[in-house]
Amino acid sequence: MVSASAAVRDHLVERMHDRNISLEDLNQLRIWMESKPEVPDGPWYKDFDSFKLCGESKYPKTFLLAGQPAKVQKP
């Protein structure tokens, strides 16, 4: 049985490939994550211009394309 965290990680990697997230994009994400950002307890997203990261509470959940609407609040 695959754990929930492994399933989410696998989903993020799959979406990263599907959305053509570049190494430059991942570096932006790394820098943001290293800053230990405060995010809401509920659903949220972070817009990186070339993609969006959506999450819930402290957990990232998926990547969206730049033009895809996120129906949650920004941190």
N, C-alpha and C positions, 0 to 999 in steps of 0.2 A: 504494500500500500504506500502511495506517495503522500508525504506530509503536505499540509496546506502551504507552508512556506516554500517548499520545493516546487509545488504546483504554480504558485504565484511567480517565483523566480523563472521557471520555465516559460510561463506566459509572457513575462517581460522580455525575455531574450527573443522569443518568437516575434513579438510586436516590434522590438527593436530592429529586427531584420526586415519584417514586413514594411515598416515605415521608413526604411533606409536611414536610420539614425547614424550619423557619421561619427568618426573619432573626435572631431572638434565638438560636436554636440555632446558626446559622452563626457568630454573634458569639462564643458560648462556644467553638466549635471554633477560631476564629481566635486567641482568647486562649491557648488550650491549645497550639496550634501555635507561636505566638510565644514560648512559654516554653521551646521546644526540648526537649521531653520525651525522656527516655531510654525506649526501647522494646526488648523482647527481639529477638534475631536472628531468631527464628521467628515464628509466628502470635501475634497479640495482639488485644485490644480495649480501648477506652476507653468507659466508660458515662457518658453525659451526662444521665441520667435520662429525657429525652424521646426519645433515640435512642442507638444505639451505633455507634461507628466501629470497623471491623475492618481489620486490616492485617497485613502480614508484613514483618519487618525494618523498615526506615525508610519503607516505602511503604504508604499507606492503600489499601484494596482495595474496601470496600463499606460501606454504611450498613445497619443493622438497626433495626427498630422497637423501642421500649422493652421490650416483652414477649418479643421473640424471643431465644432462648438463643444465646449465643456459646460455642463449644466450644473456646476457646483461653484463654490466661492474660491477666490484666490487666497493664499496664505498671507 
